[in-house]
Amino acid sequence: MREIQSRMDNTHGAVWVIAEQIDCRILTVSLQLIGQARILADELETSVEVVLLGDKLNGQTQQLFAVGVDRIYLGNDPDLVFYQPEIYTEIIVKLAKERQPEIMLVGSTSMGRELAPLVAATLETGLTAHCIDLVLDENKILEQRVPAYGGLLSIICPERRPQMATVAKGVFPMPELDKSRTGEIVPLDIPRDIPRRIRTLEVVHQEPQGVPLESASIVVAGGAGAGDLQGWHVIAGLAKALNAALGSTRPAVDEGWIGLETMIGQSGQMVSPELYIGVGLSGELQHMVGITGAQVMVAVNNDPKSPVFEQVDYGIVDDCRGFVPVLIERIKEYQENLVAG
Ligand SMILES: Cc1cc2nc3c(=O)[nH]c(=O)nc-3n(C[C@H](O)[C@H](O)[C@H](O)COP(=O)(O)OP(=O)(O)OC[C@H]3O[C@@H](n4cnc5c(N)ncnc54)[C@H](O)[C@@H]3O)c2cc1C
């Protein structure tokens, strides 16, 4: 109904971003999504609106206006200080029913991965997870692009609204700041009568181990070819020898060799190092979209026909469990010679 109405009067609902904050700091992915929302909204001739839930967030609103937001729906309440799935869903769904956004974008974070499907299911609309691009087609329908079948697939949601997508940090660039921009703040009433079966009591911050992936100049990524945890430690040793960040593919995470936060790709992190070394991985697009910003790429794989070799600058055909320990030895010798002078 709403889509037909939209087309008749040629107006579109707003482009929404569900912003995320931790300790009152807006996450980078939310700011990057606002930048893309601004581009889409300008094309649709509509506004960019943000839902921001938490407590004591009045100090964050100017930053949101400066990156392109026109209106902020602000929920400031001690009950919202941590993400609470049921209450966050209730607030966003109620507001979306009232305000009828055209598009709703959510970060592919721990919160977003849970919240976006909850909201989409309650609103009975579609959701595309882990998009790597968002554009409008000739009918101003959102093309939600994901890697699939060795290429890019455009998913559309022509009938239902809002059109919903999650996107990881680093897919879109940071928007430019315009500190002169202002906008409207709409304070939200926080409902008290929502049954809460799940309650977040505390958030414990885990210190990242080793070199952080997002700022690393060298990334060593390991894949299923490591074979087992012992093989994985060999690859981790290469990262250590090079003072590099250690990344992974999905199978390495699924095997429990390393945490999800190290996964590179469509549903993980985007990295842009000067040097990327992929060890024992096949070069599947879902992983490779995460390293498009790398300057020099190297792969180690024991299968000369592996597709990864078509995508990298230098390829080494060898068993990683034999080759990598030798490489580590050579690196150490080189480093010692440098120190010796
Ligand atoms: C919606 C969706 C999202 C996804 N998102 C991501 C994502 O964000 N990141 C991600 O990584 N994956 C993601 N995946 C999974 C992705 O499609 C691939 O399955 C995954 O990247 C493959 O990992 P791999 O290369 O380690 O394993 P494989 O494809 O199994 O490749 C292992 C490679 O190791 C080589 N090998 C084996 N033994 C050795 C040895 N001894 N020495 C050297 N080489 C060896 C083999 O020749 C092979 O090429 C996603 C999938 C879907 C459907």
Ligand as a Chemical Component Dictionary entry (heavy atoms), coordinates in Angstrom:
data_LIG
# 
_chem_comp.id                   LIG 
_chem_comp.type                 NON-POLYMER 
_chem_comp.pdbx_formal_charge   0 
_chem_comp.three_letter_code    LIG 
# 
loop_
_chem_comp_atom.comp_id 
_chem_comp_atom.atom_id 
_chem_comp_atom.alt_atom_id 
_chem_comp_atom.type_symbol 
_chem_comp_atom.charge 
_chem_comp_atom.model_Cartn_x 
_chem_comp_atom.model_Cartn_y 
_chem_comp_atom.model_Cartn_z 
_chem_comp_atom.pdbx_ordinal 
LIG C1  C1  C 0 26.865 -15.139 3.526  1  
LIG C2  C2  C 0 28.274 -15.622 3.700  2  
LIG C3  C3  C 0 29.182 -14.779 4.303  3  
LIG C4  C4  C 0 30.493 -15.193 4.483  4  
LIG N1  N1  N 0 31.383 -14.322 5.040  5  
LIG C5  C5  C 0 32.682 -14.678 5.147  6  
LIG C6  C6  C 0 33.643 -13.770 5.670  7  
LIG O1  O1  O 0 33.347 -12.643 6.078  8  
LIG N2  N2  N 0 34.928 -14.187 5.724  9  
LIG C7  C7  C 0 35.336 -15.444 5.298  10 
LIG O2  O2  O 0 36.524 -15.744 5.369  11 
LIG N3  N3  N 0 34.429 -16.312 4.817  12 
LIG C8  C8  C 0 33.132 -15.980 4.739  13 
LIG N4  N4  N 0 32.237 -16.867 4.229  14 
LIG C9  C9  C 0 32.719 -18.228 3.894  15 
LIG C10 C10 C 0 33.384 -18.259 2.508  16 
LIG O3  O3  O 0 32.391 -18.431 1.529  17 
LIG C11 C11 C 0 34.388 -19.421 2.400  18 
LIG O4  O4  O 0 33.747 -20.623 2.761  19 
LIG C12 C12 C 0 35.626 -19.247 3.272  20 
LIG O5  O5  O 0 36.193 -17.963 3.088  21 
LIG C13 C13 C 0 36.652 -20.291 2.888  22 
LIG O6  O6  O 0 37.699 -20.267 3.826  23 
LIG P1  P1  P 0 39.082 -20.944 3.490  24 
LIG O7  O7  O 0 39.634 -20.332 2.250  25 
LIG O8  O8  O 0 39.902 -20.878 4.725  26 
LIG O9  O9  O 0 38.709 -22.483 3.261  27 
LIG P2  P2  P 0 38.656 -23.341 1.964  28 
LIG O10 O10 O 0 37.826 -22.738 0.914  29 
LIG O11 O11 O 0 38.338 -24.731 2.402  30 
LIG O12 O12 O 0 40.167 -23.303 1.416  31 
LIG C14 C14 C 0 41.235 -23.896 2.067  32 
LIG C15 C15 C 0 42.438 -23.778 1.140  33 
LIG O13 O13 O 0 43.583 -24.250 1.825  34 
LIG C16 C16 C 0 44.390 -24.947 0.898  35 
LIG N5  N5  N 0 45.174 -25.887 1.668  36 
LIG C17 C17 C 0 44.767 -27.057 2.241  37 
LIG N6  N6  N 0 45.799 -27.625 2.905  38 
LIG C18 C18 C 0 46.849 -26.800 2.746  39 
LIG C19 C19 C 0 48.191 -26.838 3.204  40 
LIG N7  N7  N 0 48.644 -27.847 3.963  41 
LIG N8  N8  N 0 49.003 -25.805 2.858  42 
LIG C20 C20 C 0 48.571 -24.779 2.090  43 
LIG N9  N9  N 0 47.300 -24.708 1.627  44 
LIG C21 C21 C 0 46.459 -25.689 1.963  45 
LIG C22 C22 C 0 43.419 -25.618 -0.053 46 
LIG O14 O14 O 0 44.037 -25.840 -1.320 47 
LIG C23 C23 C 0 42.303 -24.577 -0.154 48 
LIG O15 O15 O 0 42.523 -23.716 -1.246 49 
LIG C24 C24 C 0 30.907 -16.472 4.050  50 
LIG C25 C25 C 0 29.976 -17.317 3.430  51 
LIG C26 C26 C 0 28.686 -16.901 3.259  52 
LIG C27 C27 C 0 27.716 -17.823 2.587  53 
# 
loop_
_chem_comp_bond.comp_id 
_chem_comp_bond.atom_id_1 
_chem_comp_bond.atom_id_2 
_chem_comp_bond.value_order 
_chem_comp_bond.pdbx_ordinal 
LIG C1  C2  SING 1  
LIG C2  C3  SING 2  
LIG C2  C26 DOUB 3  
LIG C3  C4  DOUB 4  
LIG C4  N1  SING 5  
LIG C4  C24 SING 6  
LIG N1  C5  DOUB 7  
LIG C5  C6  SING 8  
LIG C5  C8  SING 9  
LIG C6  O1  DOUB 10 
LIG C6  N2  SING 11 
LIG N2  C7  SING 12 
LIG C7  O2  DOUB 13 
LIG C7  N3  SING 14 
LIG N3  C8  DOUB 15 
LIG C8  N4  SING 16 
LIG N4  C9  SING 17 
LIG N4  C24 SING 18 
LIG C9  C10 SING 19 
LIG C10 O3  SING 20 
LIG C10 C11 SING 21 
LIG C11 O4  SING 22 
LIG C11 C12 SING 23 
LIG C12 O5  SING 24 
LIG C12 C13 SING 25 
LIG C13 O6  SING 26 
LIG O6  P1  SING 27 
LIG P1  O7  DOUB 28 
LIG P1  O8  SING 29 
LIG P1  O9  SING 30 
LIG O9  P2  SING 31 
LIG P2  O10 DOUB 32 
LIG P2  O11 SING 33 
LIG P2  O12 SING 34 
LIG O12 C14 SING 35 
LIG C14 C15 SING 36 
LIG C15 O13 SING 37 
LIG C15 C23 SING 38 
LIG O13 C16 SING 39 
LIG C16 N5  SING 40 
LIG C16 C22 SING 41 
LIG N5  C17 SING 42 
LIG N5  C21 SING 43 
LIG C17 N6  DOUB 44 
LIG N6  C18 SING 45 
LIG C18 C19 SING 46 
LIG C18 C21 DOUB 47 
LIG C19 N7  SING 48 
LIG C19 N8  DOUB 49 
LIG N8  C20 SING 50 
LIG C20 N9  DOUB 51 
LIG N9  C21 SING 52 
LIG C22 O14 SING 53 
LIG C22 C23 SING 54 
LIG C23 O15 SING 55 
LIG C24 C25 DOUB 56 
LIG C25 C26 SING 57 
LIG C26 C27 SING 58 
# 
